[in-house]
């Protein structure tokens, strides 16, 4: 399940980042917002999203080893992003279309949280058996 969550989140972030870089005009029209001034802000956000999305390749390939990435980029970053979009809508009256990002980021944050909690290993259970390199003595 964690690999699937990582794949979906990675594709989502990379796609959105590419849209910010090459489809900015279309996004602005779709969401009813003016183009950013200066454009470097959208460029940097697009680059950030692509980097975050590419980072999901690590937990996609080895989800247990890279659980920390999933925690930070899923429940924390996407959850905080969803909250910020919702608050911005209420406080600054951003366009209702921005709630789409609140919904998608929030859903990905919750799905990631659920997958992380469901896949935890009980404390005290080492993944390596005693006597193997890298394992702790009992």
Beta strands, then each sheet from edge to edge (+ up, - down):
end
